[in-house]
Amino acid sequence: MSASSERTISAAGTQSPASGNNLSGAHHYITMKLTMKNFLFWRMQLLSFLRGQDLLGFVDGTHPCPPATVPAASSTGDSTTTSAEPTPVPNPEYHAWIRQDQTIVSLLVSSMADDVLHLALGRETSAEIWTSVTGALGSSSQARCLTLLNQFQMLRQGNLSTANYLGRAGVLVESLIQAGRLLTLMEQNLYVIRGLRPD
């Protein structure tokens, strides 16, 4: 990436959420497509990117949508006037928020593989999509961790060669890492040694 494009992305990251960020550099950072098996890695790359662009509040709900209209400012300048309710006028912050949020929606959808796109259907805001994805795949990641950990604890060499047995153990360790469960070297050794044949 050139220095000029790095400066452009950095400059975009310093804008306030209301000023808008078209996320033109997102493809440099969001390279992993969400699948049923890589939620934690996908979530990590999205969170770090959105934090860096000062946009995390859109997906976590801490920067909610402002009202569509606001009361019109008084043209007389007399604050003591008690006339009828001021006429509401369009709120420019509302339209800026919608534009920014829909850009994030586009980013989220484009970072999802076909098998998980159903999680975005019927969701209109980035926060709704984020909640849908984390609710569905966050809990399944925990269940997958428990399943894989149980498989590793129950793994036995049996008739396998030592190389094949260690290969299967290695696959389970990698799968656990992808599911968000890091095993210490001591844990790995414990499960592997326990499953070896006595000889």
N, C-alpha and C positions, 0 to 999 in steps of 0.2 A: 504494500500500500504506500502511496506517495505521501510525502510530508504534508502537501497541501490538503489531501483528503483527510488526513488525521486531524489537521487543524479545523476543517469543516465540521467533522464529527464532534470534536471537543467543544467547538463553539456552540453547536446545537445542544450539547448536554448542559450548558450553563443557562439556557433559557428557562423561564418559569413555565410551568405546565400550561398556563393560560395563553402564553404567547405562541404556542404551537411548535411542534417538531414533526417534520414529515417522515422521519425515520429512514431517510434515503440510504444511510449506511448500514442498515440492520442486517443485510445479507452477509456482511463481513463477520458478524458476530453470532447470528442465529443460524448455525449450519446443521444442527441436529433436528430431524423431524421426530415429532412425538409418536411413539408406538405404544402398544399395550405393555411393553417390557422396559422402557427406558425413562419412565416418568421422572424419576429423581434427577437424572442428568439433564433432561429437558428443562425441568423446573429451575435447576441451578443456573443454566445459561440464560433463561428468560429473566429471572430475578436480578442477576448481576447486570444484565443489559438495561433493564427498565430502571434500576436504581441509578445507573450511570447517566441515563438520559433524564432523570428527575421525573419519571412517569409512573413509578410504582403505585402512587396513590390512586391511579385510575383503576387498576386491577384489584387492589386490596381494599378499596372502598373508602380510604381516608381522604380522597379528593373527589367528593360526590358532585353530581351534576348540579349546577346552579339553576335557579328558577328561569323559566323561559321569558318572563316579563318582569320589569321593575317599575315602580312608580315614576312618573315623569317628574323631572326637576321643576320646581316652581319658577316661573318666568318673571314674577313680580319682585322677588327678593324679599318680600315681607313675610317673615316667619310667623307673625301673629295672625295672619289671615286664616280663618277657619271655614273655608269653603268646602265644597263637596270633595269626595275622595279624588285624589289625583288619577289621571288617566294612565293605565299601564302602557308601557312602551316595550318593544323587543329588547331583551338583554343581550348585548354583544358577547358577554362572557359565556352565555349559554351556547351560542352558535360556535364559539371558539372551542368550547369543551366538547361539543358533539363532533366537530371535525377531528380533534385530536383523538378522541375515544375511538372513532371509526377507523382511524389509521392504525391504532393498536389492535382493534378487532381484526383488521386485515393481516397484521403481522402474526397474530396468534393462529388464525386459520391457515395461513400459508406455511406455518411451522408444524402443522399436524399431518400425519400420514392418513391415507384413505380409511384405514380400519378404525380410526378414532374420531373422524370428522363428525360422526353422529352426535358427539358430545357438545358440538357448537350449534347444532340445529335448534332453531327457535329462541336462541339467545341473542339479544340485541346489543348488549354492551360488553365491553371487555371484562368487566367485573363478573357478569353473569357467566361468560365462557370460562373464566378462570375458576370460579366456584364450581361449575359443572365438572371441569377436568380434574381439579384437585380432589373433589368429593368422590369421583368415580375411581380414579387411578391411584390416589394417595392411599386409600384403604386397601385396594387390591395389592399395592406394593408391600404393605405390612403382611398381608396374608401370604403373598409369594415368599417373603422372607422366612416366615414360619415354616412353610412347606419345604423350602430348600434346606433350611437348617436341620429340619427333621431328617431329610434324605441324607444329609452329610453325616449326622450322628448315627444313622442306621446303616451306613455304607460298610460293606464287608468285602474282603478280597475274594473269598470263595475260590472258584476255579480260574480266576483271572490271573494273568501274569502280573508281576509287580509293576511293570511299565504301564499296562492298561489300567490297573487299579489306581496308580498315582495320577494317570491321565484323567480318569473319572473324578477323582477328588479335586483336581485342578479346575475342571469345568464347573463343579459345584461352587468352588471358592470364587471364581469369576462371576458366576451367576448371582451369588450373594452380594458381591460388590456392586453389580449393576442394580440390584434391588435395594441397595442402601445399607446393607449389613456388612460392616468390615470385621473380619475375624483377625484376632491377633495371631502371631506366629505360634504362640503356645497353644491356642485353641485348635489351629490347623493340625499341629503335630499330635495333639491329644486324640482328635478324631481319626486321623490317618493311622496312627500306631494301634489304636483300639480295634480297627478293622482288619489289620494284617493277620494272615494265618500264623499260627504259633511257630512254624518253621522259619 
